[in-house]
Amino acid sequence: MGRLNNGPNGGFSGKAGSYIGYNWKGGSYIRGLPRITKDRQPTPGQEAARAKFAYLNGWLKKIKALVAITFRSYSPKMTGLMASYSCNAKNVLGEFHDFQLNFPAFMISHGDLSGADNPSVKCKGGYTLTYNWEWLSGHQKASSIDNCLLLAIIPETGSFYVSFEGTRIKGTAKLPIRKAELGKVAEVYLAFVSFDRLKCSKSQYLGQVVVGGLMPEVGSRKSEV
């Protein structure tokens, strides 16, 4: 049995016949119940789409709490996890059973804050990634107290390292990596988040760094949305 909200002219919640009414993000919606067909096999296209979703979701769910902040402004009708999936679905390469994440295009945040000027990252010995950038005043969509969002992915282990360390005006920040990752390649990203956590910049991909190694310092390449 469904329940009318706000009288006969309002939306309803619950089940009514073959329909379900529900509220989401301040709006009222209605959808039909799925038709259940026993022994129905998914098409090859459906199987591939489900596998692609599962693959990308396996990466994104590890940073679910982070994308709840960094994709807040992507769409008012989506959760952060849904928005990050929508933004990154095209960044899954390969075929069924052989998917790969396109790390240079992968986005960890989305918004209209200004990004970093001339960013770079290095790891010369030790287990700490050192980020550097220039602070150029005059950006209309930037504040000196914006927090730095540092993120590194170790594809070999599937590990994520995240830190909100430092502020934009400092021009430098550090991200510690566990010693167990020695010699492994890290995919490195930088973004900025406003002090109140309500606004973000688009993430910038800074390239690959060998943890504890002496790979030459790399510069930034902005990820495409």
MARBA-3410 file (N, C-alpha, C, O; in Angstrom, 1 decimal):
225
0.9,-1.2,0.0,0.0,0.0,0.0,0.9,1.2,0.0,1.8,1.3,0.8 ~ 0.6,2.2,-0.9,1.3,3.4,-0.9,0.7,4.5,0.0,-0.4,4.3,0.4 ~ 1.5,5.5,0.3,1.0,6.6,1.1,1.1,7.9,0.4,2.2,8.2,-0.1 ~ 0.0,8.7,0.3,0.0,10.0,-0.3,0.8,11.0,0.5,0.6,11.1,1.7 ~ 1.7,11.8,-0.1,2.4,12.8,0.6,1.8,14.2,0.1,1.6,14.4,-1.1
1.4,15.0,1.1,0.9,16.3,0.8,-0.5,16.3,0.0,-0.7,17.1,-0.9 ~ -1.3,15.3,0.4,-2.6,15.2,-0.2,-2.7,14.6,-1.6,-1.7,14.0,-2.0 ~ -3.8,14.6,-2.2,-4.0,13.8,-3.5,-3.2,14.4,-4.6,-2.9,13.7,-5.6 ~ -2.7,15.6,-4.5,-1.9,16.2,-5.6,-0.4,16.1,-5.4,0.3,16.5,-6.2 ~ -0.1,15.5,-4.3,1.4,15.3,-4.0,1.8,13.9,-4.5,1.1,13.1,-5.0
3.1,13.7,-4.3,3.7,12.4,-4.6,3.3,11.4,-3.6,2.7,11.7,-2.6 ~ 3.6,10.1,-3.9,3.3,9.1,-2.9,4.6,8.2,-2.7,5.5,8.2,-3.5 ~ 4.6,7.6,-1.5,5.7,6.8,-1.2,5.2,5.4,-0.9,4.1,5.2,-0.5 ~ 6.0,4.4,-1.2,5.6,3.0,-1.0,5.2,2.4,-2.3,5.4,2.9,-3.4 ~ 4.6,1.2,-2.2,4.2,0.4,-3.3,2.7,0.5,-3.6,1.9,0.5,-2.7
2.4,0.7,-4.9,1.0,0.8,-5.3,0.9,0.0,-6.7,1.3,0.5,-7.7 ~ 0.4,-1.2,-6.6,0.3,-2.0,-7.8,1.7,-2.4,-8.3,2.5,-2.9,-7.5 ~ 2.0,-2.0,-9.5,3.3,-2.4,-10.1,4.2,-1.2,-10.1,5.2,-1.1,-10.9 ~ 3.9,-0.2,-9.2,4.8,1.0,-9.1,5.3,1.3,-7.7,4.6,0.8,-6.7 ~ 6.4,1.9,-7.6,6.9,2.3,-6.3,7.2,3.8,-6.4,7.8,4.4,-7.3
6.7,4.5,-5.3,7.0,6.0,-5.2,8.0,6.2,-4.1,8.0,5.5,-3.1 ~ 8.9,7.1,-4.4,10.0,7.4,-3.4,10.5,8.8,-3.5,10.3,9.5,-4.5 ~ 11.2,9.3,-2.5,11.7,10.6,-2.5,13.3,10.5,-2.5,13.9,9.6,-1.9 ~ 13.9,11.4,-3.3,15.3,11.3,-3.5,15.8,12.7,-3.8,15.4,13.4,-4.7 ~ 16.8,13.2,-2.9,17.4,14.5,-3.1,16.3,15.6,-3.2,16.5,16.5,-4.0
15.3,15.5,-2.4,14.3,16.6,-2.4,13.2,16.5,-3.4,12.3,17.3,-3.5 ~ 13.3,15.5,-4.3,12.3,15.3,-5.4,11.5,14.0,-5.2,11.9,13.1,-4.5 ~ 10.3,14.0,-5.7,9.4,12.8,-5.7,9.5,12.1,-7.0,9.4,12.7,-8.1 ~ 9.6,10.7,-7.0,9.8,9.9,-8.2,8.9,8.7,-8.1,8.5,8.3,-7.0 ~ 8.7,8.1,-9.3,7.9,6.9,-9.4,8.6,6.0,-10.4,9.1,6.5,-11.4
8.6,4.8,-10.1,9.2,3.8,-11.1,8.4,2.5,-11.0,7.8,2.2,-10.0 ~ 8.4,1.8,-12.1,7.7,0.5,-12.2,8.6,-0.6,-11.6,9.8,-0.5,-11.6 ~ 7.9,-1.6,-11.1,8.7,-2.7,-10.5,9.2,-3.5,-11.7,8.6,-3.6,-12.8 ~ 10.4,-4.1,-11.5,11.0,-4.9,-12.6,10.1,-6.2,-12.9,9.5,-6.8,-12.0 ~ 10.1,-6.5,-14.2,9.3,-7.7,-14.5,10.3,-8.9,-14.4,11.4,-8.9,-14.9
9.8,-9.8,-13.5,10.7,-11.0,-13.2,10.4,-12.1,-14.2,9.3,-12.6,-14.3 ~ 11.5,-12.5,-14.9,11.4,-13.6,-15.9,12.4,-14.7,-15.4,13.6,-14.4,-15.4 ~ 11.9,-15.8,-15.1,12.8,-16.9,-14.6,13.7,-17.4,-15.7,13.3,-17.4,-16.9 ~ 14.9,-17.7,-15.3,15.9,-18.3,-16.3,16.3,-17.3,-17.4,16.8,-17.8,-18.4 ~ 16.0,-16.0,-17.2,16.4,-15.1,-18.3,17.9,-14.8,-18.2,18.4,-14.4,-17.1
18.6,-15.0,-19.3,20.1,-14.9,-19.3,20.4,-13.5,-19.8,19.8,-13.0,-20.7 ~ 21.4,-12.8,-19.1,21.8,-11.5,-19.6,22.5,-11.6,-21.0,23.1,-12.6,-21.3 ~ 22.3,-10.6,-21.8,23.0,-10.5,-23.1,24.5,-10.3,-22.9,24.9,-9.8,-21.8 ~ 25.3,-10.5,-23.9,26.7,-10.3,-23.8,27.0,-8.8,-23.4,27.9,-8.5,-22.7 ~ 26.2,-7.9,-24.0,26.4,-6.5,-23.7,26.1,-6.1,-22.3,26.8,-5.3,-21.6
25.0,-6.8,-21.7,24.7,-6.6,-20.3,25.8,-7.1,-19.4,26.1,-6.5,-18.4 ~ 26.3,-8.3,-19.7,27.3,-8.9,-18.9,28.6,-8.0,-18.9,29.2,-7.8,-17.9 ~ 28.9,-7.4,-20.1,30.1,-6.6,-20.2,29.9,-5.3,-19.4,30.8,-4.8,-18.7 ~ 28.7,-4.7,-19.4,28.4,-3.5,-18.7,28.5,-3.7,-17.2,29.0,-2.9,-16.5 ~ 27.9,-4.9,-16.8,28.0,-5.2,-15.3,29.4,-5.4,-14.8,29.8,-5.0,-13.8
30.2,-6.1,-15.7,31.6,-6.4,-15.3,32.4,-5.0,-15.2,33.2,-4.9,-14.3 ~ 32.1,-4.2,-16.2,32.8,-2.9,-16.2,32.4,-2.1,-14.9,33.3,-1.5,-14.3 ~ 31.1,-2.1,-14.6,30.7,-1.4,-13.4,31.3,-2.0,-12.1,31.8,-1.2,-11.3 ~ 31.4,-3.3,-12.0,32.0,-3.9,-10.9,33.5,-3.6,-10.8,34.0,-3.4,-9.7 ~ 34.2,-3.6,-11.9,35.6,-3.3,-11.9,35.8,-1.8,-11.4,36.7,-1.6,-10.5
35.1,-0.9,-12.0,35.3,0.5,-11.6,34.9,0.7,-10.1,35.5,1.5,-9.4 ~ 33.8,0.1,-9.7,33.3,0.2,-8.4,34.3,-0.3,-7.4,34.4,0.2,-6.2 ~ 35.0,-1.4,-7.8,36.0,-1.9,-6.9,37.1,-0.9,-6.6,37.7,-1.0,-5.5 ~ 37.4,0.0,-7.5,38.4,1.1,-7.2,37.8,2.2,-6.4,38.3,2.6,-5.4 ~ 36.6,2.6,-6.8,36.0,3.8,-6.2,35.5,3.6,-4.8,35.5,4.5,-4.0
35.0,2.4,-4.5,34.5,2.1,-3.1,35.6,2.3,-2.1,35.3,2.5,-0.9 ~ 36.8,2.2,-2.5,37.9,2.3,-1.5,38.1,3.8,-1.1,38.6,4.0,0.0 ~ 37.6,4.7,-1.9,37.6,6.1,-1.5,36.2,6.7,-1.5,36.0,7.9,-1.8 ~ 35.3,5.9,-1.0,33.9,6.3,-1.0,33.7,7.6,-0.1,33.0,8.5,-0.5 ~ 34.4,7.6,1.1,34.2,8.8,1.9,34.8,10.0,1.3,34.4,11.2,1.5
35.9,9.8,0.5,36.6,11.0,-0.2,35.7,11.6,-1.3,35.5,12.8,-1.3 ~ 35.2,10.7,-2.2,34.4,11.2,-3.3,33.1,11.8,-2.8,32.4,12.6,-3.6 ~ 32.6,11.4,-1.6,31.4,12.1,-1.1,31.6,13.6,-0.9,30.7,14.4,-1.0 ~ 32.9,14.0,-0.7,33.3,15.4,-0.6,33.6,16.0,-2.0,33.2,17.0,-2.4 ~ 34.5,15.2,-2.7,35.1,15.8,-3.9,34.2,15.8,-5.1,34.5,16.5,-6.1
33.1,15.1,-5.1,32.1,15.1,-6.2,30.8,15.7,-5.8,29.8,15.4,-6.4 ~ 30.8,16.4,-4.7,29.5,16.9,-4.2,28.8,17.9,-5.2,27.6,17.9,-5.2 ~ 29.6,18.6,-5.9,29.0,19.6,-6.9,28.8,19.0,-8.3,28.3,19.8,-9.1 ~ 29.2,17.8,-8.5,29.1,17.2,-9.8,27.6,17.2,-10.3,27.3,17.5,-11.5 ~ 26.7,16.7,-9.5,25.3,16.6,-9.8,24.5,16.6,-8.5,24.7,15.8,-7.7
23.5,17.5,-8.4,22.7,17.6,-7.1,21.9,16.3,-6.9,21.4,16.1,-5.8 ~ 21.7,15.5,-8.0,20.8,14.4,-7.9,21.6,13.1,-7.7,21.0,12.0,-7.8 ~ 22.9,13.2,-7.5,23.8,12.0,-7.3,24.5,12.0,-6.0,24.9,13.1,-5.5 ~ 24.7,10.9,-5.5,25.7,10.7,-4.4,27.1,10.9,-4.9,27.3,10.9,-6.1 ~ 28.1,11.1,-4.0,29.4,11.3,-4.5,29.9,10.1,-5.2,30.6,10.2,-6.2
29.6,8.9,-4.7,30.0,7.6,-5.4,29.4,7.5,-6.8,30.1,7.1,-7.7 ~ 28.1,7.8,-6.9,27.4,7.7,-8.2,28.1,8.7,-9.2,28.3,8.4,-10.3 ~ 28.4,9.9,-8.7,28.9,11.0,-9.5,30.3,10.6,-10.0,30.7,10.8,-11.1 ~ 31.1,10.0,-9.1,32.5,9.6,-9.4,32.5,8.5,-10.5,33.3,8.5,-11.4 ~ 31.5,7.6,-10.4,31.3,6.6,-11.4,31.0,7.2,-12.7,31.5,6.8,-13.7
30.0,8.1,-12.7,29.5,8.7,-14.0,30.7,9.5,-14.6,30.8,9.4,-15.9 ~ 31.5,10.1,-13.9,32.6,10.9,-14.4,33.7,10.0,-14.9,34.4,10.3,-15.9 ~ 33.9,8.8,-14.3,35.1,7.9,-14.7,34.7,6.7,-15.5,35.6,5.9,-15.8 ~ 33.4,6.5,-15.8,33.0,5.3,-16.6,33.8,5.2,-17.9,34.1,4.1,-18.3 ~ 34.1,6.3,-18.5,34.8,6.3,-19.8,36.3,6.1,-19.6,37.0,5.9,-20.6
36.7,6.1,-18.4,38.2,5.9,-18.2,38.5,4.4,-17.9,39.7,4.2,-17.4 ~ 37.6,3.5,-18.1,37.9,2.1,-18.0,38.2,1.6,-19.4,37.3,1.7,-20.3 ~ 39.4,1.1,-19.6,39.8,0.6,-21.0,39.8,-0.9,-21.0,39.7,-1.6,-20.0 ~ 39.9,-1.4,-22.2,40.0,-2.9,-22.4,38.7,-3.5,-22.7,37.6,-2.9,-22.8 ~ 38.7,-4.8,-22.7,37.6,-5.6,-23.0,37.1,-6.4,-21.8,37.8,-6.5,-20.8
36.0,-7.1,-21.9,35.4,-7.9,-20.9,36.5,-8.9,-20.3,37.2,-9.6,-21.1 ~ 36.6,-8.9,-19.0,37.6,-9.8,-18.3,39.0,-9.3,-18.4,39.9,-9.9,-17.9 ~ 39.2,-8.1,-19.1,40.6,-7.6,-19.2,40.5,-6.1,-19.1,41.1,-5.4,-20.0 ~ 39.9,-5.5,-18.1,39.7,-4.1,-18.0,41.0,-3.5,-17.3,41.7,-4.1,-16.6 ~ 41.2,-2.2,-17.7,42.3,-1.5,-17.1,41.8,-0.1,-16.8,41.0,0.5,-17.6
42.3,0.5,-15.7,42.0,1.9,-15.4,42.9,2.9,-16.1,44.2,2.7,-16.1 ~ 42.4,3.8,-16.8,43.2,4.9,-17.5,43.6,5.9,-16.5,43.0,6.9,-16.3 ~ 44.7,5.7,-15.8,45.1,6.5,-14.7,45.4,8.0,-15.0,45.0,8.8,-14.2 ~ 45.9,8.3,-16.2,46.1,9.7,-16.5,44.8,10.5,-16.6,44.8,11.7,-16.4 ~ 43.7,9.8,-17.0,42.4,10.5,-17.2,41.5,10.3,-15.9,40.5,11.0,-15.9
41.9,9.4,-15.0,41.1,9.2,-13.8,40.9,10.4,-13.0,41.9,11.1,-12.8 ~ 39.7,10.7,-12.5,39.4,11.9,-11.8,39.1,11.5,-10.3,38.3,10.6,-10.1 ~ 39.8,12.2,-9.4,39.5,12.0,-8.0,38.6,13.1,-7.4,38.2,13.1,-6.2 ~ 38.5,14.2,-8.1,37.6,15.3,-7.7,37.1,16.1,-8.9,37.7,16.0,-10.0 ~ 36.1,16.9,-8.6,35.5,17.7,-9.7,34.9,18.9,-9.2,34.2,18.9,-8.1
35.2,20.1,-9.8,34.7,21.3,-9.3,35.3,22.5,-10.0,36.1,22.3,-10.9 ~ 34.9,23.7,-9.6,35.4,24.9,-10.3,36.5,25.7,-9.6,36.8,26.8,-10.0 ~ 37.0,25.2,-8.5,38.1,25.9,-7.9,39.3,25.8,-8.8,39.4,24.9,-9.6 ~ 40.2,26.8,-8.7,41.4,26.8,-9.5,42.3,25.6,-9.1,42.4,25.3,-7.9 ~ 43.0,25.0,-10.1,44.0,24.0,-9.8,45.3,24.6,-9.4,45.4,25.7,-9.0
46.3,23.7,-9.4,47.7,24.1,-9.0,48.4,24.7,-10.2,48.2,24.3,-11.3 ~ 49.3,25.7,-9.9,50.2,26.3,-10.9,51.5,25.5,-10.9,52.2,25.5,-9.8 ~ 51.9,25.0,-12.0,53.2,24.3,-12.2,53.5,23.3,-11.1,54.5,23.4,-10.4 ~ 52.6,22.4,-10.9,52.8,21.3,-9.8,53.8,20.3,-10.3,54.0,20.0,-11.5 ~ 54.4,19.6,-9.3,55.3,18.5,-9.6,55.4,17.6,-8.3,54.9,18.0,-7.3
55.9,16.4,-8.5,56.0,15.5,-7.3,57.3,14.7,-7.5,57.7,14.4,-8.6 ~ 57.9,14.4,-6.4,59.1,13.6,-6.4,59.2,12.7,-5.2,58.5,12.9,-4.2 ~ 60.0,11.7,-5.3,60.3,10.8,-4.2,61.7,10.3,-4.3,62.0,9.3,-4.8 ~ 62.6,11.1,-3.7,64.0,10.8,-3.8,64.5,10.2,-2.5,64.9,10.8,-1.6 ~ 64.4,8.8,-2.5,64.7,8.1,-1.3,63.6,8.2,-0.3,62.8,9.1,-0.4
63.6,7.3,0.7,62.6,7.4,1.7,61.3,6.9,1.2,61.2,6.3,0.1 ~ 60.2,7.2,2.0,58.9,6.7,1.6,57.8,7.8,1.6,56.7,7.6,2.0 ~ 58.3,9.0,1.3,57.4,10.2,1.3,57.4,10.8,-0.1,58.4,11.1,-0.6 ~ 56.2,11.1,-0.6,56.1,11.8,-1.8,56.0,13.3,-1.5,55.3,13.7,-0.6 ~ 56.8,14.1,-2.1,56.9,15.5,-1.9,56.2,16.3,-3.1,56.7,16.2,-4.2
55.2,17.0,-2.8,54.5,17.8,-3.9,54.9,19.2,-3.8,55.1,19.8,-2.7 ~ 55.1,19.9,-4.9,55.4,21.3,-5.0,54.6,22.0,-6.1,54.2,21.4,-7.1 ~ 54.2,23.2,-5.8,53.5,24.0,-6.8,53.8,25.5,-6.5,54.3,25.8,-5.5 ~ 53.4,26.4,-7.4,53.5,27.8,-7.2,52.2,28.4,-6.7,51.1,28.0,-7.2 ~ 52.3,29.3,-5.8,51.1,30.1,-5.4,51.1,31.4,-6.1,52.0,32.3,-5.8
50.2,31.6,-7.0,50.1,32.8,-7.8,48.8,33.5,-7.4,47.7,33.0,-7.7 ~ 48.9,34.6,-6.7,47.7,35.3,-6.2,47.0,35.9,-7.4,47.5,36.1,-8.5 ~ 45.7,36.1,-7.2,44.9,36.7,-8.3,43.9,35.8,-8.9,43.0,36.3,-9.7 ~ 43.9,34.5,-8.6,42.9,33.6,-9.0,41.6,33.9,-8.4,41.5,34.0,-7.1 ~ 40.6,34.1,-9.1,39.2,34.5,-8.6,38.6,33.2,-7.8,37.9,33.4,-6.9
39.0,32.0,-8.3,38.4,30.8,-7.7,39.4,30.1,-6.9,39.6,28.9,-7.1 ~ 40.1,30.8,-6.1,41.1,30.1,-5.3,41.3,31.0,-4.0,41.2,32.2,-4.0 ~ 41.6,30.3,-2.9,41.9,30.9,-1.6,43.3,30.4,-1.1,43.6,29.2,-1.3 ~ 44.0,31.3,-0.5,45.3,30.8,0.1,45.1,29.7,1.1,46.1,29.0,1.4 ~ 43.9,29.6,1.7,43.7,28.6,2.8,43.0,27.3,2.3,42.6,26.5,3.0
42.9,27.2,0.9,42.3,26.0,0.4,43.2,24.8,0.8,44.4,24.9,0.8 ~ 42.6,23.7,1.2,43.4,22.5,1.6,43.9,21.8,0.4,43.2,21.7,-0.6 ~ 45.1,21.2,0.6,45.6,20.3,-0.5,45.1,18.9,-0.3,45.0,18.4,0.8 ~ 44.6,18.4,-1.4,44.2,17.0,-1.4,45.3,16.2,-2.2,45.5,16.3,-3.4 ~ 46.0,15.4,-1.5,47.1,14.6,-2.0,46.6,13.1,-2.1,46.1,12.6,-1.2
46.8,12.5,-3.3,46.4,11.1,-3.4,47.4,10.3,-4.3,47.9,10.9,-5.3 ~ 47.7,9.1,-3.9,48.5,8.2,-4.7,47.9,6.9,-4.7,47.4,6.4,-3.7 ~ 47.9,6.3,-5.9,47.4,4.9,-6.1,48.6,4.0,-6.4,49.4,4.3,-7.3 ~ 48.6,2.9,-5.8,49.6,1.8,-6.1,48.9,0.7,-6.9,48.3,-0.2,-6.2 ~ 48.9,0.7,-8.2,48.1,-0.3,-8.9,48.5,-1.7,-8.6,47.6,-2.6,-8.6
49.7,-2.0,-8.3,50.1,-3.4,-8.1,49.5,-4.0,-6.8,49.2,-5.2,-6.8 ~ 49.2,-3.1,-5.8,48.6,-3.6,-4.6,47.1,-3.1,-4.5,46.4,-3.6,-3.6 ~ 46.7,-2.2,-5.3,45.4,-1.7,-5.2,45.2,-0.7,-4.0,44.1,-0.5,-3.6 ~ 46.3,-0.2,-3.5,46.3,0.7,-2.4,46.1,2.1,-2.7,46.6,2.6,-3.8 ~ 45.3,2.9,-1.9,45.2,4.3,-2.0,45.8,5.0,-0.8,45.6,4.5,0.3
46.5,6.1,-1.0,47.0,6.9,0.0,46.5,8.3,-0.2,46.6,8.9,-1.2 ~ 45.8,8.8,0.9,45.1,10.1,0.8,45.5,11.0,2.0,45.6,10.5,3.1 ~ 45.6,12.3,1.7,45.9,13.2,2.8,45.4,14.6,2.5,45.6,15.1,1.3 ~ 44.8,15.3,3.4,44.5,16.7,3.3,45.5,17.4,4.1,45.3,17.8,5.3 ~ 46.7,17.6,3.6,47.8,18.1,4.3,48.3,19.5,3.7,48.5,19.6,2.5
48.3,20.5,4.5,48.8,21.8,4.1,47.8,22.6,3.4,46.6,22.2,3.2 ~ 48.1,23.8,3.0,47.3,24.7,2.3,47.9,25.2,1.0,49.1,25.1,0.8 ~ 47.1,25.8,0.2,47.5,26.2,-1.1,48.7,27.2,-1.1,49.6,27.1,-1.9 ~ 48.7,28.1,-0.1,49.7,29.2,0.0,51.1,28.6,0.3,52.1,29.3,0.0 ~ 51.1,27.4,0.9,52.4,26.9,1.3,53.3,26.5,0.1,54.5,26.5,0.2
52.6,26.0,-0.9,53.4,25.6,-2.1,54.1,24.3,-2.0,54.8,23.9,-3.0 ~ 53.9,23.6,-0.9,54.5,22.2,-0.8,53.7,21.4,0.2,53.1,22.0,1.1 ~ 53.7,20.1,0.1,53.0,19.2,1.0,53.6,17.8,0.8,54.2,17.5,-0.2 ~ 53.5,16.9,1.8,54.1,15.6,1.8,53.0,14.5,2.1,52.1,14.7,2.8 ~ 53.2,13.4,1.4,52.3,12.3,1.5,53.1,11.0,1.9,53.8,10.5,1.0
53.0,10.5,3.1,53.8,9.3,3.5,53.2,8.1,2.8,52.0,7.9,2.7 ~ 54.1,7.2,2.5,53.7,5.9,1.9,54.3,4.8,2.7,55.4,4.9,3.3 ~ 53.6,3.7,2.9,54.1,2.6,3.7,55.4,2.0,3.1,55.6,1.9,1.9 ~ 56.3,1.5,4.0,57.5,0.9,3.5,57.3,-0.3,2.7,58.2,-0.7,1.8 ~ 56.2,-1.0,2.9,55.9,-2.2,2.1,55.8,-1.9,0.6,55.8,-2.8,-0.2
55.6,-0.6,0.2,55.4,-0.3,-1.2,56.7,0.1,-1.9,56.7,0.5,-3.0 ~ 57.8,-0.2,-1.2,59.1,0.2,-1.7,59.3,-0.4,-3.1,59.1,-1.6,-3.3 ~ 59.7,0.4,-4.1,60.0,0.0,-5.4,58.8,-0.1,-6.3,58.9,-0.4,-7.5 ~ 57.6,0.1,-5.8,56.4,0.0,-6.6,56.1,1.4,-7.2,56.5,2.4,-6.7 ~ 55.3,1.4,-8.3,55.0,2.6,-9.0,53.7,3.2,-8.4,52.7,2.5,-8.2
53.7,4.5,-8.2,52.6,5.2,-7.7,52.0,6.1,-8.8,52.8,6.9,-9.4 ~ 50.7,6.1,-8.9,50.1,7.1,-9.8,49.6,8.2,-8.9,48.9,8.0,-7.9 ~ 50.0,9.5,-9.2,49.9,10.6,-8.3,49.0,11.7,-8.8,49.0,12.0,-9.9 ~ 48.2,12.2,-7.8,47.2,13.2,-8.1,47.2,14.3,-7.1,47.6,14.2,-5.9 ~ 46.8,15.5,-7.5,46.7,16.7,-6.6,45.4,17.4,-6.9,45.0,17.6,-8.1
44.8,17.9,-5.9,43.6,18.8,-6.0,43.5,19.7,-4.8,44.3,19.6,-3.9 ~ 42.6,20.6,-4.9,42.4,21.6,-3.8,40.9,21.5,-3.3,40.0,21.4,-4.2 ~ 40.7,21.6,-2.0,39.3,21.6,-1.5,39.2,22.8,-0.5,40.1,23.1,0.2 ~ 38.1,23.5,-0.6,37.9,24.7,0.2,37.9,24.3,1.7,37.6,23.2,2.0 ~ 38.2,25.3,2.5,38.3,25.1,3.9,37.0,24.5,4.5,37.0,23.7,5.4
35.8,24.9,4.0,34.5,24.4,4.4,34.1,23.1,3.8,33.0,22.6,4.0 ~ 35.0,22.5,2.9,34.7,21.3,2.2,33.6,21.3,1.2,33.1,20.3,0.8 ~ 33.2,22.5,0.8,32.0,22.6,-0.1,32.4,22.8,-1.5,31.6,22.6,-2.4 ~ 33.6,23.1,-1.8,34.1,23.4,-3.2,35.4,22.6,-3.4,36.2,22.4,-2.5 ~ 35.6,22.2,-4.7,36.8,21.5,-5.0,37.3,21.9,-6.4,36.6,22.5,-7.2
38.6,21.6,-6.7,39.1,21.8,-8.0,39.0,20.5,-8.7,38.8,19.4,-8.1 ~ 39.2,20.5,-10.0,39.4,19.3,-10.8,40.7,18.7,-10.4,41.7,19.5,-10.3 ~ 40.8,17.4,-10.3,42.1,16.8,-9.9,43.1,16.9,-11.1,42.7,16.9,-12.3 ~ 44.3,17.0,-10.8,45.4,17.0,-11.7,46.3,15.8,-11.6,46.7,15.4,-10.5 ~ 46.5,15.1,-12.7,47.4,13.9,-12.7,48.8,14.4,-12.8,49.2,15.1,-13.8
49.7,14.0,-11.9,51.1,14.4,-11.9,52.0,13.4,-12.4,53.2,13.6,-12.4 ~ 51.5,12.2,-12.8,52.4,11.2,-13.4,52.7,10.1,-12.5,52.0,9.8,-11.5 ~ 53.8,9.3,-12.8,54.2,8.2,-12.0,55.5,8.4,-11.2,56.4,9.1,-11.7 ~ 55.5,7.9,-10.0,56.7,8.0,-9.2,57.0,6.6,-8.6,56.1,5.9,-8.1 ~ 58.3,6.2,-8.6,58.7,5.0,-7.9,58.9,5.2,-6.5,59.7,6.1,-6.1
58.2,4.5,-5.6,58.3,4.7,-4.2,59.7,4.4,-3.7,60.2,3.2,-3.9 ~ 60.4,5.3,-3.1,61.8,5.1,-2.6,62.8,5.1,-3.7,64.0,5.0,-3.4 ~ 62.4,5.4,-4.9,63.3,5.4,-6.1,63.8,6.7,-6.4,63.5,7.7,-5.7 ~ 64.5,6.8,-7.5,65.1,8.1,-8.0,64.6,8.4,-9.4,65.3,9.0,-10.2 ~ 63.3,8.1,-9.7,62.7,8.5,-10.9,62.8,10.0,-11.0,62.5,10.7,-10.1
63.1,10.5,-12.2,63.2,12.0,-12.3,61.9,12.6,-12.0,60.8,12.1,-12.2 ~ 61.9,13.8,-11.5,60.7,14.6,-11.1,59.8,14.8,-12.3,60.3,15.0,-13.4 ~ 58.5,14.7,-12.1,57.6,14.8,-13.2,56.7,16.0,-13.0,56.5,16.4,-11.8 ~ 56.2,16.5,-14.0,55.3,17.6,-14.0,53.8,17.2,-14.1,53.6,16.0,-14.2 ~ 52.9,18.1,-14.2,51.5,17.8,-14.2,51.0,17.7,-15.6,51.5,18.2,-16.6
49.9,16.9,-15.7,49.0,16.8,-16.8,47.6,16.8,-16.3,47.2,16.0,-15.6 ~ 46.8,17.8,-16.8,45.5,17.9,-16.3,44.6,16.8,-16.8,44.7,16.5,-18.0 ~ 43.8,16.1,-16.0,43.0,15.1,-16.4,41.8,15.7,-17.1,41.2,16.7,-16.7 ~ 41.3,15.1,-18.2,40.1,15.5,-18.9,38.9,15.0,-18.3,38.9,13.8,-17.8 ~ 37.8,15.7,-18.3,36.6,15.3,-17.7,35.8,14.5,-18.7,34.7,14.1,-18.5
END
